[in-house]
Amino acid sequence: MNVFPHKFKISASSTAKLKFLKSKTGLTPNILSRFAIALALADENGLGNASVSDLDGQEFNAPTLFGENLDIYEALLRQFTHQSALEWDPVRHVASLIEVGLHKMGHVRSLKDVAFLISKI
């Protein structure tokens, strides 16, 4: 069975977007990343043609990134990988999902905007 990594890196561009969103919402990057992943997974297009140009951004430990729901996120990622017929590359897939989700969060300027997004998932 494929091992689930303990560390995840995201792109420099995702890191910059997370810093911006933190300044607007007060939410930490790991919480914002969870929302981004959920938004990307909820989209029927999956990753589409999304690709991550680099993994030079912030690094997260899996327990920090996924919190107490680490097992659930792992199961969701495994299911997503299987349904999308992708090779198992969880670090790159998580980085791509965060990238896609952050793009969908581009209009967020307040905590209220985040709450509105959550209600749509």
MIGUMI-275180 format. One record per residue: residue number from 0; x, y, z of N, C-alpha, C in turn. Coordinates in steps of 0.02 Angstrom, whole numbers. Layout:
N
     k     n_c1     n_c2     n_c3    ca_c1    ca_c2    ca_c3     c_c1     c_c2     c_c3
   NUM        X        Y        Z        X        Y        Z        X        Y        Z
...
END
This chain:
121
     k     n_c1     n_c2     n_c3    ca_c1    ca_c2    ca_c3     c_c1     c_c2     c_c3
     0       42      -60        0        0        0        0       44       62        0
     1       23      112      -34       60      175      -39       57      213       26
     2      113      237       48      119      273      111       94      345      104
     3       62      370      156       40      439      157       96      479      190
     4      121      531      156      179      568      182      164      607      245
     5      216      623      281      210      663      342      217      738      328
     6      249      755      273      260      826      256      232      841      187
     7      203      900      180      175      923      117      201      993      103
     8      220     1005       40      242     1072       19      193     1098      -33
     9      185     1163      -34      142     1194      -84      183     1243     -125
    10      153     1270     -177      189     1315     -221      201     1383     -188
    11      249     1419     -215      262     1487     -191      202     1531     -202
    12      167     1521     -258      108     1563     -272       51     1548     -223
    13       42     1484     -206       -9     1467     -155        9     1497      -87
    14       73     1496      -71       96     1525       -8       79     1599       -5
    15       91     1635      -60       75     1706      -62        0     1718      -56
    16      -40     1676      -89     -113     1684      -84     -137     1671      -13
    17     -107     1620       19     -126     1605       88     -108     1662      135
    18      -51     1693      125      -32     1752      167      -82     1808      158
    19     -102     1821       95     -150     1873       81     -217     1857      115
    20     -241     1795      107     -305     1776      137     -303     1778      213
    21     -245     1760      242     -239     1764      314     -245     1837      337
    22     -216     1883      299     -220     1954      319     -291     1980      314
    23     -332     1951      270     -401     1974      262     -450     1939      309
    24     -436     1875      325     -485     1836      363     -463     1820      434
    25     -398     1821      447     -372     1801      512     -365     1726      520
    26     -384     1688      469     -378     1615      471     -306     1595      453
    27     -282     1543      486     -214     1521      473     -210     1483      406
    28     -150     1479      378     -142     1446      313     -166     1373      312
    29     -157     1336      367     -180     1267      367     -256     1262      363
    30     -291     1306      398     -364     1306      395     -388     1327      326
    31     -358     1380      299     -376     1402      231     -361     1347      180
    32     -307     1310      190     -291     1255      144     -343     1201      146
    33     -370     1186      205     -423     1136      211     -485     1157      171
    34     -503     1221      176     -559     1246      137     -544     1240       62
    35     -483     1258       43     -464     1255      -28     -468     1183      -54
    36     -444     1135      -15     -448     1065      -35     -520     1044      -43
    37     -563     1062        4     -634     1044        1     -667     1073      -61
    38     -652     1136      -76     -680     1168     -136     -657     1132     -199
    39     -594     1115     -203     -568     1081     -262     -598     1011     -269
    40     -604      975     -214     -633      908     -218     -708      910     -235
    41     -742      963     -216     -813      969     -230     -827      984     -304
    42     -777     1010     -339     -784     1027     -409     -782      964     -452
    43     -831      955     -494     -835      895     -536     -777      891     -585
    44     -745      947     -600     -689      946     -648     -624      922     -617
    45     -625      911     -551     -564      888     -518     -508      938     -526
    46     -451      914     -546     -394      958     -556     -394      989     -625
    47     -437      964     -670     -439      992     -737     -369      990     -767
    48     -346     1047     -791     -278     1050     -818     -231     1084     -770
    49     -249     1084     -706     -208     1117     -655     -143     1080     -646
    50      -91     1117     -639      -27     1087     -622       10     1137     -578
    51       51     1111     -536       89     1153     -490      159     1162     -521
    52      177     1224     -531      242     1237     -563      301     1224     -517
    53      289     1231     -452      344     1221     -405      316     1198     -338
    54      360     1172     -298      343     1155     -228      391     1192     -183
    55      400     1256     -198      448     1298     -162      417     1341     -108
    56      354     1329      -93      320     1370      -43      321     1339       26
    57      270     1355       64      266     1334      134      263     1258      139
    58      292     1233      193      290     1162      208      246     1151      269
    59      204     1101      266      159     1083      321      173     1012      343
    60      170      999      408      166      931      433       95      908      422
    61       85      845      405       18      819      392      -30      832      450
    62      -10      820      513      -58      833      568      -78      907      573
    63      -33      952      555      -49     1023      556      -96     1041      498
    64      -80     1016      439     -119     1032      380     -190     1004      385
    65     -196      941      407     -261      908      406     -296      904      474
    66     -261      920      527     -291      920      594     -313      851      615
    67     -364      850      657     -389      787      685     -423      744      632
    68     -435      772      573     -467      735      519     -418      708      468
    69     -355      699      488     -304      675      442     -325      611      406
    70     -354      564      442     -375      500      411     -429      511      358
    71     -473      558      371     -526      573      323     -496      605      260
    72     -450      652      269     -418      683      211     -378      631      171
    73     -345      586      206     -307      534      170     -355      491      129
    74     -411      471      159     -460      430      122     -488      468       62
    75     -504      532       72     -529      573       16     -478      578      -40
    76     -415      588      -22     -362      594      -72     -352      528     -109
    77     -355      472      -73     -349      407     -106     -407      395     -153
    78     -467      412     -132     -526      403     -175     -521      448     -236
    79     -502      511     -226     -494      558     -281     -442      532     -331
    80     -385      508     -306     -332      482     -349     -357      423     -390
    81     -393      378     -357     -419      319     -391     -471      338     -444
    82     -519      380     -425     -572      400     -472     -546      440     -531
    83     -492      477     -520     -463      518     -573     -410      479     -613
    84     -399      416     -594     -350      373     -627     -281      407     -629
    85     -261      434     -572     -196      467     -566     -146      421     -531
    86      -83      431     -547      -30      396     -510      -28      425     -439
    87      -11      384     -390       -9      406     -320       49      453     -309
    88       34      517     -302       83      569     -288       49      620     -241
    89       38      600     -178       -3      641     -133       23      711     -122
    90       88      721     -120      114      789     -108       95      835     -166
    91      105      811     -227       88      852     -286       12      860     -292
    92      -26      807     -277      -99      812     -282     -127      862     -231
    93     -102      859     -170     -125      907     -118     -107      978     -139
    94      -46      988     -163      -25     1054     -186      -70     1079     -242
    95      -87     1034     -289     -131     1053     -344     -202     1069     -320
    96     -228     1028     -275     -295     1041     -248     -297     1107     -211
    97     -245     1122     -173     -242     1187     -138     -240     1244     -189
    98     -200     1235     -241     -194     1287     -294     -262     1300     -326
    99     -298     1246     -345     -364     1252     -376     -413     1285     -327
   100     -414     1261     -265     -460     1288     -215     -447     1361     -200
   101     -384     1380     -197     -368     1451     -184     -390     1495     -242
   102     -386     1468     -302     -411     1506     -360     -486     1519     -352
   103     -522     1469     -327     -594     1477     -315     -609     1525     -258
   104     -558     1537     -215     -566     1582     -159     -541     1652     -175
   105     -529     1666     -238     -499     1729     -258     -539     1791     -238
   106     -604     1783     -230     -646     1841     -212     -650     1852     -136
   107     -623     1807      -97     -629     1811      -24     -590     1872        3
   108     -626     1913       40     -596     1972       71     -612     1978      145
   109     -651     1929      171     -670     1932      242     -689     1862      265
   110     -695     1856      330     -717     1793      360     -788     1776      337
   111     -828     1827      327     -897     1818      303     -897     1784      234
   112     -850     1804      191     -845     1773      125     -827     1699      130
   113     -784     1682      178     -766     1611      189     -827     1572      212
   114     -865     1601      258     -926     1568      283     -975     1556      227
   115     -981     1604      181    -1025     1596      124    -1002     1539       79
   116     -937     1534       69     -909     1480       28     -924     1412       59
   117     -916     1407      124     -928     1344      159    -1000     1322      150
   118    -1045     1368      151    -1116     1350      144    -1132     1323       75
   119    -1088     1336       26    -1099     1312      -42    -1068     1243      -55
   120    -1026     1220      -10     -992     1155      -21    -1040     1098       -8
END
